[in-house]
Amino acid sequence: MKNQYIIPIFVPHLGCPNDCTFCNQHKISGEEKNTTKEDVKKIIEYYLENFKDKNSKVEVAFFGGSFTGIDPELQEELLSTVYEYIKKKKVNSIRISTRPDYINKEVLKKLKKYKVKTIELGVQSTNDYILERCKRGHKFSDVKKASKMIRWYGFKLGHQMMVGLPESTELDELNTAKDLAKLKPKMIRIYPVLVIKGTELEKEYNQGRYEPLTVEQAVERCKELCYFFGKKKIDIIRIGLQNTETISDPTKEKSEVVAGPYHDTFRSLVESSIYYDTILKKIKKINAKVKEVEIRVNPRNTSNVVGYKRENISKLKELYDVDVVLKVDEKCPIEKIDVKVTKKYQDFLDDE
């Protein structure tokens, strides 16, 4: 199977009819100006020149705004610019991100014409009260209708959801995941809510009307969603906003993040927590006090098994008095770990 490269092109806030309380797309995308066809050409050429594997598949992805809501002429201009690279076999496909209420038959026919392959819908929640609370401007019924149409026309369907929205609970988010799974997306993005400068949510935060999740809370909620989507065989392609110069540590001068569960390796925190649960579960299956375990892991997953700042290793030692011997093995399948108990507490006493 060939690798796939993504060429990201941001169209900040173009086509979006309203301002959600949590949103400032110019800050989130790191782009302050609108995108032109000349920008698209420059971005594509830059990425094509720097891709190492020239035989890999290439997809141009329009992120940041509601693509199908932008001016039809500009929409055609941007799509046709990419389509020229598709005809030259330099690019394989196009991916777009949009709102569920900006999908209809005419829109889908146009996207099909320009070889758009994947359509991601910004859902955020399937709870109509929470959607209204955030001034999202659409309902879950719009999500269901758009999702079914997208799949019927043969596109790959993606969904984007958020955790920590105003008045949203862990149960609300799990229910959102269940609702989305029924619509059969191929992929999902999960975004913990960050309080961004210049948003209505920042005002609510400053007034004490909104309390963001802590990093620990966001990790736990995202972890449960990962378990759920994993069982449903739905690919999780992102957890947490992309780090940019403005979406960065709130203590940094140029950061636009006011508060919330920001971490520069947020997905790694979630995955590390999942691995920790897996290791602990295997240890607890042993009907004896475990003193030492050997963990065999693929080198690509070493950091997740060890944890951020070796947190997993430290917790096993501090909470359960278990020592870990890590064995890095390239033959070990990716995303699989082999946990072997090498010493029980009784063995340790016998050695004494």
ZADO-1210 file (C-alpha; in nm, 4 decimals, padded with zeros to 6 digits):
<atoms>
<atom x="00.0000" y="00.0000" z="00.0000" code="MET" pos="1"/>
<atom x="00.1374" y="00.3392" z="-00.1014" code="LYS" pos="2"/>
<atom x="00.1964" y="00.6145" z="00.1498" code="ASN" pos="3"/>
<atom x="-00.0191" y="00.9234" z="00.1169" code="GLN" pos="4"/>
<atom x="00.0949" y="01.2808" z="00.1501" code="TYR" pos="5"/>
<atom x="-00.1444" y="01.5584" z="00.2476" code="ILE" pos="6"/>
<atom x="-00.1025" y="01.9125" z="00.1152" code="ILE" pos="7"/>
<atom x="-00.2961" y="02.1370" z="00.3595" code="PRO" pos="8"/>
<atom x="-00.4486" y="02.4580" z="00.2262" code="ILE" pos="9"/>
<atom x="-00.6353" y="02.6809" z="00.4718" code="PHE" pos="10"/>
<atom x="-00.9365" y="02.8909" z="00.3750" code="VAL" pos="11"/>
<atom x="-01.0004" y="03.0623" z="00.7110" code="PRO" pos="12"/>
<atom x="-01.3639" y="03.1476" z="00.7802" code="HIS" pos="13"/>
<atom x="-01.4542" y="03.1717" z="00.4142" code="LEU" pos="14"/>
<atom x="-01.8123" y="03.0640" z="00.3619" code="GLY" pos="15"/>
<atom x="-01.9026" y="03.0318" z="00.7283" code="CYS" pos="16"/>
<atom x="-02.2299" y="03.2147" z="00.7932" code="PRO" pos="17"/>
<atom x="-02.1860" y="03.2747" z="01.1646" code="ASN" pos="18"/>
<atom x="-01.9424" y="03.2850" z="01.4541" code="ASP" pos="19"/>
<atom x="-01.9653" y="02.9864" z="01.6867" code="CYS" pos="20"/>
<atom x="-01.8889" y="03.0864" z="02.0443" code="THR" pos="21"/>
<atom x="-01.5657" y="02.8830" z="02.0444" code="PHE" pos="22"/>
<atom x="-01.4395" y="02.9774" z="01.6989" code="CYS" pos="23"/>
<atom x="-01.1919" y="03.2214" z="01.5508" code="ASN" pos="24"/>
<atom x="-01.0789" y="03.0455" z="01.2337" code="GLN" pos="25"/>
<atom x="-00.8168" y="03.3062" z="01.1483" code="HIS" pos="26"/>
<atom x="-00.6403" y="03.2310" z="01.4766" code="LYS" pos="27"/>
<atom x="-00.7019" y="02.8546" z="01.4712" code="ILE" pos="28"/>
<atom x="-00.5637" y="02.8065" z="01.1202" code="SER" pos="29"/>
<atom x="-00.2792" y="03.0533" z="01.1678" code="GLY" pos="30"/>
<atom x="-00.3923" y="03.2313" z="00.8509" code="GLU" pos="31"/>
<atom x="-00.5106" y="03.5913" z="00.8526" code="GLU" pos="32"/>
<atom x="-00.5661" y="03.6436" z="00.4771" code="LYS" pos="33"/>
<atom x="-00.7935" y="03.4830" z="00.2235" code="ASN" pos="34"/>
<atom x="-00.6570" y="03.2186" z="-00.0117" code="THR" pos="35"/>
<atom x="-00.6169" y="03.2782" z="-00.3871" code="THR" pos="36"/>
<atom x="-00.5429" y="03.0425" z="-00.6761" code="LYS" pos="37"/>
<atom x="-00.1885" y="03.1796" z="-00.6817" code="GLU" pos="38"/>
<atom x="-00.1517" y="03.0782" z="-00.3166" code="ASP" pos="39"/>
<atom x="-00.2792" y="02.7304" z="-00.4024" code="VAL" pos="40"/>
<atom x="-00.0219" y="02.6891" z="-00.6811" code="LYS" pos="41"/>
<atom x="00.2646" y="02.8056" z="-00.4608" code="LYS" pos="42"/>
<atom x="00.1636" y="02.5725" z="-00.1759" code="ILE" pos="43"/>
<atom x="00.1242" y="02.2697" z="-00.4036" code="ILE" pos="44"/>
<atom x="00.4536" y="02.3324" z="-00.5839" code="GLU" pos="45"/>
<atom x="00.6365" y="02.3749" z="-00.2536" code="TYR" pos="46"/>
<atom x="00.5071" y="02.0474" z="-00.1130" code="TYR" pos="47"/>
<atom x="00.5613" y="01.8507" z="-00.4351" code="LEU" pos="48"/>
<atom x="00.9232" y="01.9638" z="-00.4473" code="GLU" pos="49"/>
<atom x="00.9841" y="01.8569" z="-00.0874" code="ASN" pos="50"/>
<atom x="00.8093" y="01.5185" z="-00.0791" code="PHE" pos="51"/>
<atom x="01.0733" y="01.2476" z="-00.0458" code="LYS" pos="52"/>
<atom x="00.8736" y="00.9612" z="-00.1937" code="ASP" pos="53"/>
<atom x="00.7756" y="01.0739" z="-00.5420" code="LYS" pos="54"/>
<atom x="00.5611" y="00.7623" z="-00.5936" code="ASN" pos="55"/>
<atom x="00.3290" y="00.8274" z="-00.2993" code="SER" pos="56"/>
<atom x="-00.0307" y="00.9335" z="-00.3428" code="LYS" pos="57"/>
<atom x="-00.0944" y="01.3039" z="-00.2905" code="VAL" pos="58"/>
<atom x="-00.4146" y="01.4626" z="-00.1613" code="GLU" pos="59"/>
<atom x="-00.4825" y="01.8363" z="-00.1430" code="VAL" pos="60"/>
<atom x="-00.6923" y="01.9179" z="00.1627" code="ALA" pos="61"/>
<atom x="-00.8867" y="02.2422" z="00.2043" code="PHE" pos="62"/>
<atom x="-00.9157" y="02.3077" z="00.5781" code="PHE" pos="63"/>
<atom x="-01.0231" y="02.5917" z="00.8035" code="GLY" pos="64"/>
<atom x="-01.3505" y="02.7176" z="00.6643" code="GLY" pos="65"/>
<atom x="-01.6795" y="02.5927" z="00.5235" code="SER" pos="66"/>
<atom x="-01.5518" y="02.5219" z="00.1754" code="PHE" pos="67"/>
<atom x="-01.8857" y="02.4614" z="00.0066" code="THR" pos="68"/>
<atom x="-02.0212" y="02.7862" z="00.1495" code="GLY" pos="69"/>
<atom x="-01.7652" y="03.0173" z="-00.0077" code="ILE" pos="70"/>
<atom x="-01.8392" y="03.2236" z="-00.3175" code="ASP" pos="71"/>
<atom x="-01.9158" y="02.9773" z="-00.6013" code="PRO" pos="72"/>
<atom x="-01.6704" y="03.1471" z="-00.8387" code="GLU" pos="73"/>
<atom x="-01.3851" y="03.1293" z="-00.5882" code="LEU" pos="74"/>
<atom x="-01.4818" y="02.7709" z="-00.5088" code="GLN" pos="75"/>
<atom x="-01.4546" y="02.6779" z="-00.8760" code="GLU" pos="76"/>
<atom x="-01.1294" y="02.8706" z="-00.9065" code="GLU" pos="77"/>
<atom x="-00.9635" y="02.6857" z="-00.6185" code="LEU" pos="78"/>
<atom x="-01.0927" y="02.3444" z="-00.7261" code="LEU" pos="79"/>
<atom x="-00.9982" y="02.3917" z="-01.0905" code="SER" pos="80"/>
<atom x="-00.6483" y="02.4993" z="-00.9894" code="THR" pos="81"/>
<atom x="-00.5964" y="02.1725" z="-00.8030" code="VAL" pos="82"/>
<atom x="-00.7683" y="01.9776" z="-01.0805" code="TYR" pos="83"/>
<atom x="-00.4938" y="02.0847" z="-01.3232" code="GLU" pos="84"/>
<atom x="-00.2434" y="01.8964" z="-01.1050" code="TYR" pos="85"/>
<atom x="-00.4767" y="01.5959" z="-01.0961" code="ILE" pos="86"/>
<atom x="-00.4883" y="01.5881" z="-01.4779" code="LYS" pos="87"/>
<atom x="-00.1069" y="01.5990" z="-01.4827" code="LYS" pos="88"/>
<atom x="-00.1076" y="01.3062" z="-01.2338" code="LYS" pos="89"/>
<atom x="00.0877" y="01.5103" z="-00.9781" code="LYS" pos="90"/>
<atom x="-00.2054" y="01.5063" z="-00.7342" code="VAL" pos="91"/>
<atom x="-00.4455" y="01.2158" z="-00.6838" code="ASN" pos="92"/>
<atom x="-00.7440" y="01.3657" z="-00.5039" code="SER" pos="93"/>
<atom x="-00.8991" y="01.6506" z="-00.3042" code="ILE" pos="94"/>
<atom x="-01.0380" y="01.6619" z="00.0491" code="ARG" pos="95"/>
<atom x="-01.2607" y="01.9385" z="00.1819" code="ILE" pos="96"/>
<atom x="-01.4035" y="02.0399" z="00.5177" code="SER" pos="97"/>
<atom x="-01.7447" y="02.2040" z="00.5446" code="THR" pos="98"/>
<atom x="-02.0661" y="02.2484" z="00.7418" code="ARG" pos="99"/>
<atom x="-02.3490" y="01.9921" z="00.7205" code="PRO" pos="100"/>
<atom x="-02.6021" y="02.2584" z="00.6220" code="ASP" pos="101"/>
<atom x="-02.3885" y="02.3528" z="00.3197" code="TYR" pos="102"/>
<atom x="-02.4310" y="02.0201" z="00.1412" code="ILE" pos="103"/>
<atom x="-02.6833" y="01.9553" z="-00.1351" code="ASN" pos="104"/>
<atom x="-02.7068" y="01.7631" z="-00.4629" code="LYS" pos="105"/>
<atom x="-02.5721" y="02.0489" z="-00.6770" code="GLU" pos="106"/>
<atom x="-02.2744" y="02.0969" z="-00.4464" code="VAL" pos="107"/>
<atom x="-02.1923" y="01.7257" z="-00.4469" code="LEU" pos="108"/>
<atom x="-02.2131" y="01.7028" z="-00.8264" code="LYS" pos="109"/>
<atom x="-01.9650" y="01.9895" z="-00.8573" code="LYS" pos="110"/>
<atom x="-01.7256" y="01.8325" z="-00.6087" code="LEU" pos="111"/>
<atom x="-01.7449" y="01.5024" z="-00.7966" code="LYS" pos="112"/>
<atom x="-01.6536" y="01.6825" z="-01.1177" code="LYS" pos="113"/>
<atom x="-01.3262" y="01.8039" z="-00.9696" code="TYR" pos="114"/>
<atom x="-01.2266" y="01.4642" z="-00.8211" code="LYS" pos="115"/>
<atom x="-01.2982" y="01.5518" z="-00.4580" code="VAL" pos="116"/>
<atom x="-01.2664" y="01.2219" z="-00.2735" code="LYS" pos="117"/>
<atom x="-01.3288" y="01.3005" z="00.0939" code="THR" pos="118"/>
<atom x="-01.5757" y="01.5355" z="00.2628" code="ILE" pos="119"/>
<atom x="-01.5406" y="01.6082" z="00.6345" code="GLU" pos="120"/>
<atom x="-01.8355" y="01.7566" z="00.8203" code="LEU" pos="121"/>
<atom x="-01.7889" y="01.9810" z="01.1217" code="GLY" pos="122"/>
<atom x="-02.0468" y="01.8238" z="01.3507" code="VAL" pos="123"/>
<atom x="-01.9047" y="01.9111" z="01.6965" code="GLN" pos="124"/>
<atom x="-02.2053" y="01.7637" z="01.8831" code="SER" pos="125"/>
<atom x="-02.5258" y="01.5794" z="01.8013" code="THR" pos="126"/>
<atom x="-02.7083" y="01.7371" z="02.0951" code="ASN" pos="127"/>
<atom x="-02.9281" y="02.0140" z="01.9526" code="ASP" pos="128"/>
<atom x="-02.9300" y="02.2050" z="02.2816" code="TYR" pos="129"/>
<atom x="-02.5491" y="02.2165" z="02.2899" code="ILE" pos="130"/>
<atom x="-02.5336" y="02.3142" z="01.9217" code="LEU" pos="131"/>
<atom x="-02.7714" y="02.6031" z="01.9913" code="GLU" pos="132"/>
<atom x="-02.5805" y="02.6960" z="02.3087" code="ARG" pos="133"/>
<atom x="-02.2652" y="02.7308" z="02.0976" code="CYS" pos="134"/>
<atom x="-02.4491" y="02.9202" z="01.8207" code="LYS" pos="135"/>
<atom x="-02.3489" y="02.6528" z="01.5751" code="ARG" pos="136"/>
<atom x="-02.6331" y="02.7388" z="01.3363" code="GLY" pos="137"/>
<atom x="-02.7367" y="02.3861" z="01.2381" code="HIS" pos="138"/>
<atom x="-02.9067" y="02.0845" z="01.3953" code="LYS" pos="139"/>
<atom x="-02.8274" y="01.7147" z="01.4118" code="PHE" pos="140"/>
<atom x="-03.0918" y="01.6545" z="01.1464" code="SER" pos="141"/>
<atom x="-02.8683" y="01.8512" z="00.9042" code="ASP" pos="142"/>
<atom x="-02.5772" y="01.6204" z="00.9915" code="VAL" pos="143"/>
<atom x="-02.7826" y="01.3072" z="00.9221" code="LYS" pos="144"/>
<atom x="-02.9113" y="01.4390" z="00.5903" code="LYS" pos="145"/>
<atom x="-02.5702" y="01.5580" z="00.4687" code="ALA" pos="146"/>
<atom x="-02.3906" y="01.2406" z="00.5792" code="SER" pos="147"/>
<atom x="-02.6327" y="01.0153" z="00.3934" code="LYS" pos="148"/>
<atom x="-02.6078" y="01.2246" z="00.0770" code="MET" pos="149"/>
<atom x="-02.2287" y="01.2278" z="00.0878" code="ILE" pos="150"/>
<atom x="-02.2113" y="00.8508" z="00.1169" code="ARG" pos="151"/>
<atom x="-02.4800" y="00.8013" z="-00.1494" code="TRP" pos="152"/>
<atom x="-02.2742" y="01.0065" z="-00.3979" code="TYR" pos="153"/>
<atom x="-01.9700" y="00.7875" z="-00.3316" code="GLY" pos="154"/>
<atom x="-01.7525" y="01.0228" z="-00.1261" code="PHE" pos="155"/>
<atom x="-01.5539" y="00.9157" z="00.1783" code="LYS" pos="156"/>
<atom x="-01.7299" y="01.0636" z="00.4814" code="LEU" pos="157"/>
<atom x="-01.5455" y="01.2168" z="00.7740" code="GLY" pos="158"/>
<atom x="-01.6790" y="01.3745" z="01.0922" code="HIS" pos="159"/>
<atom x="-01.5314" y="01.6242" z="01.3352" code="GLN" pos="160"/>
<atom x="-01.6485" y="01.6396" z="01.6965" code="MET" pos="161"/>
<atom x="-01.5487" y="01.8360" z="02.0065" code="MET" pos="162"/>
<atom x="-01.5170" y="01.7558" z="02.3748" code="VAL" pos="163"/>
<atom x="-01.5637" y="02.0125" z="02.6478" code="GLY" pos="164"/>
<atom x="-01.8193" y="02.2341" z="02.4732" code="LEU" pos="165"/>
<atom x="-02.0259" y="02.4592" z="02.7026" code="PRO" pos="166"/>
<atom x="-02.2650" y="02.2443" z="02.9116" code="GLU" pos="167"/>
<atom x="-02.1495" y="01.9273" z="02.7364" code="SER" pos="168"/>
<atom x="-02.0889" y="01.6286" z="02.9636" code="THR" pos="169"/>
<atom x="-01.8887" y="01.3113" z="02.9131" code="GLU" pos="170"/>
<atom x="-02.2187" y="01.1314" z="02.8479" code="LEU" pos="171"/>
<atom x="-02.3175" y="01.3892" z="02.5837" code="ASP" pos="172"/>
<atom x="-01.9912" y="01.3260" z="02.4026" code="GLU" pos="173"/>
<atom x="-02.0264" y="00.9493" z="02.4145" code="LEU" pos="174"/>
<atom x="-02.3801" y="00.9860" z="02.2790" code="ASN" pos="175"/>
<atom x="-02.2422" y="01.2052" z="01.9997" code="THR" pos="176"/>
<atom x="-01.9924" y="00.9306" z="01.9152" code="ALA" pos="177"/>
<atom x="-02.2728" y="00.6717" z="01.9070" code="LYS" pos="178"/>
<atom x="-02.4884" y="00.8947" z="01.6859" code="ASP" pos="179"/>
<atom x="-02.2009" y="00.9516" z="01.4439" code="LEU" pos="180"/>
<atom x="-02.1062" y="00.5842" z="01.4247" code="ALA" pos="181"/>
<atom x="-02.4584" y="00.5078" z="01.3000" code="LYS" pos="182"/>
<atom x="-02.3917" y="00.7413" z="01.0050" code="LEU" pos="183"/>
<atom x="-02.0897" y="00.5266" z="00.9051" code="LYS" pos="184"/>
<atom x="-01.8058" y="00.7762" z="00.8655" code="PRO" pos="185"/>
<atom x="-01.4708" y="00.6377" z="00.7530" code="LYS" pos="186"/>
<atom x="-01.2785" y="00.8746" z="00.9781" code="MET" pos="187"/>
<atom x="-01.3159" y="01.1060" z="01.2764" code="ILE" pos="188"/>
<atom x="-01.1325" y="01.4054" z="01.4233" code="ARG" pos="189"/>
<atom x="-01.1656" y="01.4814" z="01.7945" code="ILE" pos="190"/>
<atom x="-01.0959" y="01.8339" z="01.9179" code="TYR" pos="191"/>
<atom x="-01.0871" y="01.9332" z="02.2862" code="PRO" pos="192"/>
<atom x="-01.2215" y="02.2874" z="02.3224" code="VAL" pos="193"/>
<atom x="-00.9607" y="02.5585" z="02.3711" code="LEU" pos="194"/>
<atom x="-01.0533" y="02.9137" z="02.4706" code="VAL" pos="195"/>
<atom x="-00.9243" y="03.1339" z="02.1887" code="ILE" pos="196"/>
<atom x="-00.8748" y="03.5091" z="02.1996" code="LYS" pos="197"/>
<atom x="-01.1440" y="03.7146" z="02.0327" code="GLY" pos="198"/>
<atom x="-01.4200" y="03.4561" z="02.0734" code="THR" pos="199"/>
<atom x="-01.7462" y="03.4754" z="02.2625" code="GLU" pos="200"/>
<atom x="-01.6224" y="03.1809" z="02.4662" code="LEU" pos="201"/>
<atom x="-01.3351" y="03.3952" z="02.5924" code="GLU" pos="202"/>
<atom x="-01.5909" y="03.6411" z="02.7308" code="LYS" pos="203"/>
<atom x="-01.7813" y="03.3565" z="02.8978" code="GLU" pos="204"/>
<atom x="-01.4565" y="03.2265" z="03.0454" code="TYR" pos="205"/>
<atom x="-01.3574" y="03.5691" z="03.1809" code="ASN" pos="206"/>
<atom x="-01.7064" y="03.6116" z="03.3289" code="GLN" pos="207"/>
<atom x="-01.6878" y="03.2717" z="03.4995" code="GLY" pos="208"/>
<atom x="-01.9685" y="03.1257" z="03.2861" code="ARG" pos="209"/>
<atom x="-01.7496" y="02.8641" z="03.1185" code="TYR" pos="210"/>
<atom x="-01.4911" y="02.6363" z="03.2747" code="GLU" pos="211"/>
<atom x="-01.2673" y="02.4522" z="03.0265" code="PRO" pos="212"/>
<atom x="-01.1526" y="02.0962" z="03.0774" code="LEU" pos="213"/>
<atom x="-00.8131" y="02.0312" z="03.2299" code="THR" pos="214"/>
<atom x="-00.5597" y="01.8393" z="03.0222" code="VAL" pos="215"/>
<atom x="-00.6229" y="01.5319" z="03.2388" code="GLU" pos="216"/>
<atom x="-01.0006" y="01.5533" z="03.1933" code="GLN" pos="217"/>
<atom x="-00.9692" y="01.6006" z="02.8173" code="ALA" pos="218"/>
<atom x="-00.7325" y="01.3032" z="02.7894" code="VAL" pos="219"/>
<atom x="-00.9766" y="01.0784" z="02.9767" code="GLU" pos="220"/>
<atom x="-01.2729" y="01.1846" z="02.7626" code="ARG" pos="221"/>
<atom x="-01.0809" y="01.1447" z="02.4372" code="CYS" pos="222"/>
<atom x="-00.9492" y="00.8082" z="02.5514" code="LYS" pos="223"/>
<atom x="-01.3011" y="00.6748" z="02.6015" code="GLU" pos="224"/>
<atom x="-01.3955" y="00.7986" z="02.2545" code="LEU" pos="225"/>
<atom x="-01.0894" y="00.6232" z="02.1114" code="CYS" pos="226"/>
<atom x="-01.2006" y="00.2969" z="02.2687" code="TYR" pos="227"/>
<atom x="-01.5479" y="00.3401" z="02.1202" code="PHE" pos="228"/>
<atom x="-01.4416" y="00.4380" z="01.7676" code="PHE" pos="229"/>
<atom x="-01.1761" y="00.1667" z="01.7720" code="GLY" pos="230"/>
<atom x="-01.4416" y="-00.0979" z="01.8322" code="LYS" pos="231"/>
<atom x="-01.6440" y="00.0474" z="01.5456" code="LYS" pos="232"/>
<atom x="-01.3374" y="00.0373" z="01.3125" code="LYS" pos="233"/>
<atom x="-01.3590" y="00.4124" z="01.2507" code="ILE" pos="234"/>
<atom x="-01.0194" y="00.5686" z="01.1847" code="ASP" pos="235"/>
<atom x="-00.9254" y="00.8523" z="01.4239" code="ILE" pos="236"/>
<atom x="-00.7127" y="01.0792" z="01.2062" code="ILE" pos="237"/>
<atom x="-00.6550" y="01.3580" z="01.4588" code="ARG" pos="238"/>
<atom x="-00.6909" y="01.4266" z="01.8299" code="ILE" pos="239"/>
<atom x="-00.6367" y="01.7910" z="01.9239" code="GLY" pos="240"/>
<atom x="-00.5859" y="02.1039" z="01.7165" code="LEU" pos="241"/>
<atom x="-00.2828" y="02.1327" z="01.4901" code="GLN" pos="242"/>
<atom x="-00.0045" y="02.3244" z="01.6646" code="ASN" pos="243"/>
<atom x="00.0742" y="02.6561" z="01.4974" code="THR" pos="244"/>
<atom x="00.2500" y="02.9752" z="01.5973" code="GLU" pos="245"/>
<atom x="-00.0777" y="03.1013" z="01.7436" code="THR" pos="246"/>
<atom x="-00.2216" y="02.7696" z="01.8689" code="ILE" pos="247"/>
<atom x="00.0545" y="02.7027" z="02.1167" code="SER" pos="248"/>
<atom x="00.1371" y="02.7144" z="02.4864" code="ASP" pos="249"/>
<atom x="-00.0692" y="02.9998" z="02.6423" code="PRO" pos="250"/>
<atom x="00.2465" y="03.1272" z="02.8130" code="THR" pos="251"/>
<atom x="00.4082" y="03.2046" z="02.4772" code="LYS" pos="252"/>
<atom x="00.3921" y="03.5629" z="02.3540" code="GLU" pos="253"/>
<atom x="00.2240" y="03.4929" z="02.0172" code="LYS" pos="254"/>
<atom x="-00.0186" y="03.2310" z="02.1474" code="SER" pos="255"/>
<atom x="-00.3879" y="03.3023" z="02.0975" code="GLU" pos="256"/>
<atom x="-00.4862" y="03.0306" z="02.3447" code="VAL" pos="257"/>
<atom x="-00.6322" y="03.1808" z="02.6634" code="VAL" pos="258"/>
<atom x="-00.7165" y="02.8616" z="02.8507" code="ALA" pos="259"/>
<atom x="-00.8152" y="02.4985" z="02.8060" code="GLY" pos="260"/>
<atom x="-00.6473" y="02.1593" z="02.7669" code="PRO" pos="261"/>
<atom x="-00.3623" y="02.2631" z="02.5389" code="TYR" pos="262"/>
<atom x="-00.0644" y="02.0297" z="02.5058" code="HIS" pos="263"/>
<atom x="00.1829" y="02.0189" z="02.2183" code="ASP" pos="264"/>
<atom x="00.1655" y="01.6376" z="02.2103" code="THR" pos="265"/>
<atom x="-00.1966" y="01.5913" z="02.3091" code="PHE" pos="266"/>
<atom x="-00.2587" y="01.2828" z="02.0964" code="ARG" pos="267"/>
<atom x="00.0477" y="01.1172" z="02.2466" code="SER" pos="268"/>
<atom x="-00.0961" y="01.1768" z="02.5943" code="LEU" pos="269"/>
<atom x="-00.4165" y="00.9986" z="02.4932" code="VAL" pos="270"/>
<atom x="-00.2365" y="00.7093" z="02.3268" code="GLU" pos="271"/>
<atom x="00.0050" y="00.6739" z="02.6187" code="SER" pos="272"/>
<atom x="-00.2890" y="00.6529" z="02.8576" code="SER" pos="273"/>
<atom x="-00.4429" y="00.3791" z="02.6430" code="ILE" pos="274"/>
<atom x="-00.1178" y="00.1816" z="02.6475" code="TYR" pos="275"/>
<atom x="-00.0937" y="00.2226" z="03.0237" code="TYR" pos="276"/>
<atom x="-00.4436" y="00.0775" z="03.0633" code="ASP" pos="277"/>
<atom x="-00.3473" y="-00.2145" z="02.8381" code="THR" pos="278"/>
<atom x="-00.0313" y="-00.2921" z="03.0352" code="ILE" pos="279"/>
<atom x="-00.2111" y="-00.2665" z="03.3684" code="LEU" pos="280"/>
<atom x="-00.4942" y="-00.4895" z="03.2500" code="LYS" pos="281"/>
<atom x="-00.2478" y="-00.7623" z="03.1502" code="LYS" pos="282"/>
<atom x="-00.0626" y="-00.7359" z="03.4799" code="ILE" pos="283"/>
<atom x="-00.3840" y="-00.7634" z="03.6808" code="LYS" pos="284"/>
<atom x="-00.4729" y="-01.0876" z="03.5022" code="LYS" pos="285"/>
<atom x="-00.1833" y="-01.2553" z="03.6802" code="ILE" pos="286"/>
<atom x="-00.3020" y="-01.4203" z="04.0002" code="ASN" pos="287"/>
<atom x="00.0065" y="-01.3116" z="04.1923" code="ALA" pos="288"/>
<atom x="00.1918" y="-01.0005" z="04.3008" code="LYS" pos="289"/>
<atom x="00.3938" y="-00.8874" z="03.9959" code="VAL" pos="290"/>
<atom x="00.7404" y="-00.7440" z="04.0564" code="LYS" pos="291"/>
<atom x="00.8794" y="-00.7058" z="03.7042" code="GLU" pos="292"/>
<atom x="00.7426" y="-00.7131" z="03.3498" code="VAL" pos="293"/>
<atom x="00.9102" y="-00.7193" z="03.0114" code="GLU" pos="294"/>
<atom x="00.7329" y="-00.5158" z="02.7448" code="ILE" pos="295"/>
<atom x="00.8161" y="-00.5858" z="02.3814" code="ARG" pos="296"/>
<atom x="00.7223" y="-00.2998" z="02.1494" code="VAL" pos="297"/>
<atom x="00.7867" y="-00.1696" z="01.7985" code="ASN" pos="298"/>
<atom x="01.0318" y="00.1258" z="01.8063" code="PRO" pos="299"/>
<atom x="00.7638" y="00.3542" z="01.6601" code="ARG" pos="300"/>
<atom x="00.5536" y="00.3069" z="01.9730" code="ASN" pos="301"/>
<atom x="00.8242" y="00.3275" z="02.2378" code="THR" pos="302"/>
<atom x="00.7335" y="00.6820" z="02.3433" code="SER" pos="303"/>
<atom x="00.3649" y="00.5911" z="02.3852" code="ASN" pos="304"/>
<atom x="00.4455" y="00.2888" z="02.6010" code="VAL" pos="305"/>
<atom x="00.6927" y="00.4812" z="02.8164" code="VAL" pos="306"/>
<atom x="00.4596" y="00.7806" z="02.8395" code="GLY" pos="307"/>
<atom x="00.5184" y="01.1547" z="02.8427" code="TYR" pos="308"/>
<atom x="00.8269" y="01.2174" z="03.0557" code="LYS" pos="309"/>
<atom x="00.8258" y="00.8431" z="03.1339" code="ARG" pos="310"/>
<atom x="00.4964" y="00.8867" z="03.3196" code="GLU" pos="311"/>
<atom x="00.3720" y="00.5304" z="03.2526" code="ASN" pos="312"/>
<atom x="00.6910" y="00.3742" z="03.3862" code="ILE" pos="313"/>
<atom x="00.6821" y="00.5983" z="03.6922" code="SER" pos="314"/>
<atom x="00.3154" y="00.5240" z="03.7697" code="LYS" pos="315"/>
<atom x="00.3665" y="00.1487" z="03.7483" code="LEU" pos="316"/>
<atom x="00.6544" y="00.1767" z="03.9927" code="LYS" pos="317"/>
<atom x="00.4925" y="00.4222" z="04.2344" code="GLU" pos="318"/>
<atom x="00.1402" y="00.2752" z="04.2418" code="LEU" pos="319"/>
<atom x="00.2074" y="-00.0957" z="04.1938" code="TYR" pos="320"/>
<atom x="00.5798" y="-00.1378" z="04.2655" code="ASP" pos="321"/>
<atom x="00.6281" y="-00.2924" z="03.9215" code="VAL" pos="322"/>
<atom x="00.9603" y="-00.2570" z="03.7386" code="ASP" pos="323"/>
<atom x="00.9525" y="-00.2380" z="03.3589" code="VAL" pos="324"/>
<atom x="01.2127" y="-00.3828" z="03.1225" code="VAL" pos="325"/>
<atom x="01.1537" y="-00.2419" z="02.7743" code="LEU" pos="326"/>
<atom x="01.2490" y="-00.4526" z="02.4721" code="LYS" pos="327"/>
<atom x="01.2422" y="-00.2674" z="02.1405" code="VAL" pos="328"/>
<atom x="01.1721" y="-00.5085" z="01.8547" code="ASP" pos="329"/>
<atom x="01.1183" y="-00.4040" z="01.4938" code="GLU" pos="330"/>
<atom x="00.9415" y="-00.7350" z="01.4290" code="LYS" pos="331"/>
<atom x="00.6711" y="-00.6475" z="01.6809" code="CYS" pos="332"/>
<atom x="00.3559" y="-00.5361" z="01.4920" code="PRO" pos="333"/>
<atom x="00.2739" y="-00.1657" z="01.5024" code="ILE" pos="334"/>
<atom x="00.0245" y="-00.0714" z="01.7776" code="GLU" pos="335"/>
<atom x="00.0693" y="-00.4049" z="01.9507" code="LYS" pos="336"/>
<atom x="00.2617" y="-00.4690" z="02.2701" code="ILE" pos="337"/>
<atom x="00.3677" y="-00.7960" z="02.4274" code="ASP" pos="338"/>
<atom x="00.3656" y="-00.7895" z="02.8079" code="VAL" pos="339"/>
<atom x="00.5468" y="-01.0743" z="02.9784" code="LYS" pos="340"/>
<atom x="00.5750" y="-01.1146" z="03.3556" code="VAL" pos="341"/>
<atom x="00.9421" y="-01.1868" z="03.4228" code="THR" pos="342"/>
<atom x="00.9424" y="-01.1740" z="03.8008" code="LYS" pos="343"/>
<atom x="00.6765" y="-01.2139" z="04.0670" code="LYS" pos="344"/>
<atom x="00.7084" y="-01.0847" z="04.4192" code="TYR" pos="345"/>
<atom x="00.7651" y="-01.4362" z="04.5553" code="GLN" pos="346"/>
<atom x="01.0539" y="-01.4825" z="04.3095" code="ASP" pos="347"/>
<atom x="01.2017" y="-01.1581" z="04.4362" code="PHE" pos="348"/>
<atom x="01.1848" y="-01.2844" z="04.7953" code="LEU" pos="349"/>
<atom x="01.3422" y="-01.6161" z="04.6952" code="ASP" pos="350"/>
<atom x="01.6340" y="-01.4303" z="04.5364" code="ASP" pos="351"/>
<atom x="01.6943" y="-01.2597" z="04.8691" code="GLU" pos="352"/>
</atoms>
